[in-house]
Amino acid sequence: MKRIFLDHASSTKVDDEVIQAMLPFFSKFYGNPSSIHAFGREAREAVDAARTHVGEILGARDDEIIFTAGGTESDNLAIKGIAYLNKDKRTTKGPHIITSTIEHPGVLEACRHLETQGFQVKYVPVDNQGIVDLESLRDSISKNTFLLTFMFANNEIGTIEPIEEIGKIAQEHDIIFHTDAVQAVAKVPIDVKKQHIDLLALSSHKIYGPKGIGALYIRNGIKVQPIIHGGGHEKGIRSSTLNTPGIVGLGKACELATKRMKKDNIYIKTLRDLLIKNILQIEESHLNGHPEKRLMNNAHFRFTGIEGESLLLGLDEQGIATSTGSACSSQKLQASHVLLAIGLDPVQAHGSLRLSLGRENTKEEITYASKAIPQIVDKLRNMSPLWNR
């Protein structure tokens, strides 16, 4: 049986070059990078090189990069770290933090936690394709707003947000702007200066690097209060002994992505467009998200009359790995908050399927999946009380 991985939005295979770059730091260069002896200096040099590579893919300086354990920690450090420095404003009226209704749980749950601490949060809507309502954003700003946090590209439906416009709005009102760019890095050109981004979260395992390592870009001049306290690592912002092999892997993944992003993205988009064309030939099939302003590897569908989880399991039996939404909340039974936010009802939302492609996928795999999906959809509809031809 074929095994085809179409779930790259949840995780990616670690690139062979990344693995080779990491291996020496498990057994040969194993010193603590905070130590001043030769073993430590060897590790520190590798960490510094990785920091440079991460900065380069963002258009940032290496001293603006803080290493974390992943995207969720980076989001929490950015949002809570800025909020705690503005806690003196929380007793005044008006929204303090503005975000959207379709953010990743790493952002939404951080904001909800801050609401229990006395902070106010405004959740602005999106349109039926997942684009943030900029007029609602402008209308939501008050003199007490100190943080905007909007994702660069949605992890479920793939819609790319008007980040530069949001950044300009933040800059005009002297508000700090954070973006969760976990899905966007290596897929969309990013220039934190041009796009007026103050803080940006990214994660290694979305770009062919190892799991358990991420980074937070913090523009020079922006102060963030630590949420993990200890030995004062990472300029006192994120304490914990540095994960040298993981950092080396993230750095190598960013280096490779910088070199091959244009070529990879053209190739993957060609496969993605073929997949969309094939699947939309299925009766009562629909593409969720913006048809053009979307990640080049994302294809998110809904099918009338069936349940997405059953479709996922049917595809898994055929060796095809897919998803119904965010991997971080895939164990939850309720309808996706993203799909509800774009106007779908719970039944429609439950009939959705996300396919996300990567650089190792082939045209033959897309053809195989394009044949398997309609067969399983038809089988499920024949059993469904919701399907009426």
C-alpha positions in Angstrom: 0.0 0.0 0.0 1.2 3.5 -0.8 2.0 5.9 2.0 1.4 9.5 1.1 1.9 12.4 3.6 -0.4 15.3 2.9 -0.4 16.8 6.4 2.6 19.1 6.2 0.8 21.9 8.0 0.9 19.8 11.2 4.5 18.7 10.8 7.3 18.0 8.3 9.9 15.4 7.8 13.3 16.5 9.1 15.5 17.2 6.1 18.5 14.9 5.7 20.9 17.9 5.7 19.3 19.1 8.9 19.9 15.8 10.6 23.5 15.7 9.5 24.1 19.2 10.8 22.6 18.2 14.2 24.3 14.9 14.8 27.7 16.2 16.0 26.0 18.3 18.7 24.7 15.2 20.4 28.0 13.5 20.9 31.0 15.5 19.8 30.2 19.2 20.5 28.1 18.6 23.6 29.2 21.5 25.8 26.8 23.9 27.3 26.8 27.0 25.1 26.7 29.2 28.3 30.0 27.8 29.5 33.2 29.8 28.7 35.5 26.8 28.2 36.4 25.4 24.8 33.5 22.9 24.8 31.0 25.6 25.5 32.5 28.0 23.0 32.1 25.4 20.2 28.5 25.1 21.0 28.0 28.8 21.3 29.5 29.4 17.8 27.0 26.9 16.4 24.1 28.7 18.2 25.3 32.1 17.0 25.4 30.8 13.4 21.9 29.4 13.7 20.7 32.7 15.1 22.0 34.4 12.0 20.2 32.0 9.6 16.9 32.5 11.5 17.3 36.2 11.3 18.1 36.1 7.6 14.8 34.4 6.6 12.9 37.1 8.4 15.0 40.1 7.4 16.0 40.6 11.0 19.3 41.0 12.9 20.7 38.0 14.7 20.5 39.8 18.1 16.7 40.1 17.6 16.2 36.3 17.7 15.3 34.5 20.9 15.2 30.7 20.9 12.2 28.9 22.5 10.7 25.4 22.6 8.3 26.1 19.7 5.6 28.3 18.2 3.2 28.1 21.1 5.8 29.2 23.6 6.9 32.0 21.3 3.3 33.2 21.1 2.9 33.1 24.8 6.1 34.8 25.5 5.3 37.6 23.1 1.7 38.2 24.2 2.0 37.7 28.0 5.5 39.3 28.0 4.1 42.5 26.5 0.9 42.4 28.5 2.6 42.1 31.9 4.6 45.2 31.1 1.3 47.0 30.5 -0.6 45.7 33.5 -0.9 49.2 34.9 -3.4 50.0 32.1 -5.7 47.1 32.8 -8.0 48.9 35.2 -9.0 51.5 32.6 -11.9 51.0 30.2 -11.6 49.9 26.6 -10.0 46.9 24.8 -6.3 46.5 25.5 -5.4 43.6 23.2 -6.9 43.2 19.7 -6.8 39.9 17.9 -8.9 37.9 15.5 -11.5 35.1 15.8 -9.4 32.6 13.8 -6.1 32.7 15.6 -4.1 29.5 16.6 -4.9 28.2 20.1 -1.5 29.4 21.2 -2.7 32.9 20.8 -6.4 32.5 21.7 -5.7 30.7 24.9 -3.0 33.2 25.9 -5.5 36.0 25.4 -8.2 34.2 27.3 -5.8 33.7 30.2 -5.0 37.4 30.3 -8.7 38.1 30.4 -8.9 36.3 33.7 -6.1 38.5 34.9 -8.0 41.7 34.3 -6.9 42.5 30.7 -9.5 43.2 28.0 -9.4 41.5 24.6 -11.3 42.4 21.5 -11.7 39.7 18.9 -12.3 41.2 15.5 -14.2 39.2 12.8 -13.0 37.9 9.4 -14.9 37.6 6.2 -16.1 34.4 4.6 -12.7 33.7 3.2 -10.8 34.3 6.4 -9.5 37.8 5.8 -9.4 40.1 8.8 -11.8 43.0 8.7 -9.5 46.0 8.8 -12.3 48.5 9.4 -13.4 46.6 12.5 -9.7 46.5 13.6 -9.4 50.3 13.2 -12.7 50.9 15.0 -11.6 48.6 17.9 -8.5 50.7 18.7 -8.7 52.8 21.8 -6.1 54.9 23.7 -5.6 51.8 25.9 -4.8 49.4 23.2 -1.2 48.3 23.5 -1.0 45.1 21.4 -2.3 43.8 18.1 -1.7 40.1 17.5 -2.8 38.6 14.2 -1.5 35.5 12.5 0.4 35.8 9.2 -1.4 32.9 7.6 -4.1 30.6 8.9 -3.1 27.1 10.0 -6.4 25.5 8.9 -7.7 27.2 5.7 -4.4 28.7 4.6 -5.6 32.3 4.1 -2.8 34.9 4.1 -3.7 38.0 6.1 -2.9 41.6 5.1 0.0 41.7 7.4 1.7 44.8 6.1 -1.5 46.8 6.3 -2.1 45.6 9.9 1.5 46.6 10.7 0.9 50.1 9.3 -2.2 50.5 11.4 -0.2 49.4 14.5 2.6 51.8 13.6 0.2 54.7 13.0 -1.3 54.3 16.5 2.1 53.5 18.2 0.8 50.0 19.1 3.1 46.9 19.3 2.3 44.3 16.6 2.9 40.5 17.1 2.2 37.9 14.4 2.1 34.1 14.6 4.0 33.2 11.4 4.4 29.5 12.2 2.7 28.5 8.9 4.1 31.4 6.8 7.8 31.1 7.3 9.5 29.6 4.2 6.2 29.8 2.3 5.7 33.6 2.1 8.4 36.3 1.8 8.8 37.9 5.2 10.5 41.2 5.9 9.8 42.2 9.4 11.0 45.8 8.9 9.0 46.4 5.7 5.9 44.8 7.2 6.2 46.7 10.5 6.3 43.6 12.6 7.5 44.0 16.2 7.3 40.4 17.3 7.1 37.2 15.3 6.7 33.5 16.3 8.0 30.6 14.3 8.5 26.9 14.7 11.1 24.5 13.4 9.1 21.4 12.6 6.9 23.2 10.1 10.0 23.9 7.9 11.7 20.5 7.8 13.5 21.0 11.1 13.3 19.1 14.4 10.4 19.3 16.8 10.7 21.1 20.2 12.5 24.2 19.0 11.2 27.5 17.8 12.1 31.2 17.9 10.7 34.6 18.7 11.8 37.7 16.8 11.8 40.8 19.1 12.5 44.0 17.4 15.3 46.0 19.0 13.8 48.4 21.5 10.8 46.2 22.4 10.8 45.0 26.0 9.3 41.7 26.9 8.8 40.4 30.4 10.0 36.8 30.9 7.4 34.2 31.6 10.1 31.5 32.4 12.5 32.4 35.1 15.8 30.9 35.9 19.4 31.4 34.9 18.8 34.4 32.6 19.6 32.7 29.3 18.7 34.4 26.0 19.4 37.9 27.2 17.3 37.3 30.3 14.2 36.8 28.3 13.9 33.0 28.2 15.8 31.0 30.8 16.7 27.4 30.2 19.8 25.7 29.0 19.9 26.1 25.2 18.9 23.1 23.1 22.0 23.2 21.0 21.1 20.3 18.6 17.6 21.7 18.1 18.9 25.2 17.5 21.4 24.0 15.0 18.6 22.1 13.2 16.4 25.1 13.1 19.2 27.2 11.8 20.0 24.7 9.0 16.3 24.4 8.1 16.1 28.2 7.8 19.3 28.3 5.7 18.0 25.6 3.3 14.6 27.4 3.1 16.2 30.7 2.2 18.0 29.0 -0.6 15.3 26.9 -2.1 12.0 28.7 -1.1 11.3 30.1 -4.6 11.9 26.9 -6.4 10.1 24.7 -3.8 7.1 27.0 -3.6 6.6 27.1 -7.4 6.7 23.3 -7.5 4.4 22.7 -4.5 1.9 25.3 -5.8 1.7 23.5 -9.1 0.8 20.2 -7.3 -1.6 22.1 -5.0 -3.4 23.7 -7.9 -3.8 20.3 -9.6 -5.2 18.8 -6.5 -7.7 21.6 -6.1 -8.8 21.3 -9.7 -9.3 17.6 -9.4 -11.2 17.6 -6.0 -13.5 20.5 -7.0 -14.9 18.2 -9.7 -16.6 16.2 -7.0 -20.3 17.1 -6.6 -21.0 19.6 -3.8 -17.4 20.1 -2.9 -16.1 23.5 -1.9 -12.8 25.2 -1.2 -12.5 26.9 2.2 -10.4 30.0 2.5 -9.3 32.6 0.0 -9.0 31.2 -3.5 -5.8 33.2 -4.2 -4.5 34.7 -1.0 -3.6 31.4 0.5 -0.5 29.4 1.3 0.8 27.7 -1.7 0.7 24.2 0.0 -2.8 24.4 1.5 -6.0 22.9 0.1 -8.9 22.9 2.5 -12.2 21.4 1.3 -15.7 20.8 2.6 -18.0 18.1 1.3 -21.8 18.3 1.7 -23.4 15.3 3.4 -20.3 13.7 5.0 -18.2 13.9 8.2 -14.6 14.9 7.7 -13.3 12.6 10.4 -14.7 9.6 8.6 -13.1 10.8 5.4 -9.8 11.2 7.1 -10.0 7.7 8.5 -11.0 6.3 5.1 -8.0 8.0 3.5 -5.7 6.7 6.2 -6.8 3.2 5.3 -5.6 4.0 1.7 -2.2 5.2 3.1 -3.0 8.9 2.7 -2.3 11.1 5.8 -4.5 14.2 6.0 -6.2 16.4 8.6 -9.5 18.0 9.5 -7.8 21.1 10.9 -5.2 22.1 13.4 -3.0 19.3 14.8 -2.9 21.2 18.1 -6.6 20.6 18.6 -7.3 17.5 16.5 -8.5 15.5 19.6 -11.4 18.0 20.1 -14.8 17.0 18.9 -16.4 20.4 18.5 -16.5 22.2 15.1 -13.4 24.2 14.2 -13.6 27.8 15.5 -11.9 28.9 12.3 -14.6 27.4 10.1 -17.4 28.8 12.3 -15.8 32.2 12.2 -15.9 32.3 8.3 -19.7 31.6 8.4 -20.0 27.8 8.1 -22.5 26.1 10.3 -21.4 23.1 12.5 -22.5 20.5 10.0 -20.6 22.2 7.2 -17.6 22.6 9.4 -17.5 18.9 10.3 -17.5 18.0 6.6 -14.1 19.6 6.0 -10.7 18.1 5.1 -7.3 19.8 5.1 -4.6 18.6 2.7 -1.2 20.3 3.0 1.7 19.5 0.6 5.4 19.4 0.9 8.6 19.4 -1.2 8.8 15.6 -1.3 5.2 15.1 -2.7 5.0 14.0 -6.4 2.4 14.4 -9.2 1.8 10.7 -9.0 0.9 11.0 -5.3 -1.6 13.8 -6.1 -3.1 11.7 -8.9 -3.5 8.8 -6.4 -5.1 11.0 -3.8 -7.4 12.6 -6.4 -8.8 9.2 -7.3 -9.1 8.0 -3.7 -10.9 11.0 -2.3 -14.0 11.0 -4.6 -14.4 7.2 -4.1 -14.4 7.6 -0.3 -16.7 10.6 -0.5 -19.2 8.7 -2.6 -19.0 5.7 -0.2 -19.7 7.9 2.8 -22.5 9.8 1.1 -24.2 6.5 0.3 -24.4 5.8 4.1 -25.2 9.4 5.1 -28.6 10.5 6.2 -27.5 14.1 5.4 -26.9 13.4 1.7 -29.8 13.8 -0.7 -28.9 13.6 -4.3 
